């Protein structure tokens, strides 16, 4: 199901990502969820798309915390 706001995101996402990263995740998930209407694994694929989208702007640092990539 699409997420209305970042407070609705899975705990794994909320507890590990900065707010801006959560917003990217939510938007990517919702777009993918809308795009893959006919797939039975729609939700799973949407989560994978969201993580991939997030990783274009964020990465884990040495301590395992997510941080914005410096381009």
Residue, then its C-alpha position, 0 to 999 in steps of 0.5 A: x500500500x502507498x504511504x501517506x507520510x513518512x510516519x507510515x513507513x516501515x520501522x526499518x526505514x524510519x529507524x535507520x534513515x534521515x528524514x530527507x532519505x525517508x522522503x525519497x524512499x516514500x516517493x520512490x515506493x509510491x511511484x513504483x507501487x503505482x507503476x507495477x499495478x499488475x504484478x503480484x509481487x508489487x509491494x516487494x518490488x516497490x520496496x526494492x525500487x525505493x532502496x535503489x532510489x535511495x542509494x543514488x543519494x545516500x550511502x552508509x558511513x564507516x559507523x553504518x549510519x546513512x548519510x548523504x553522498x558528496x558528489 
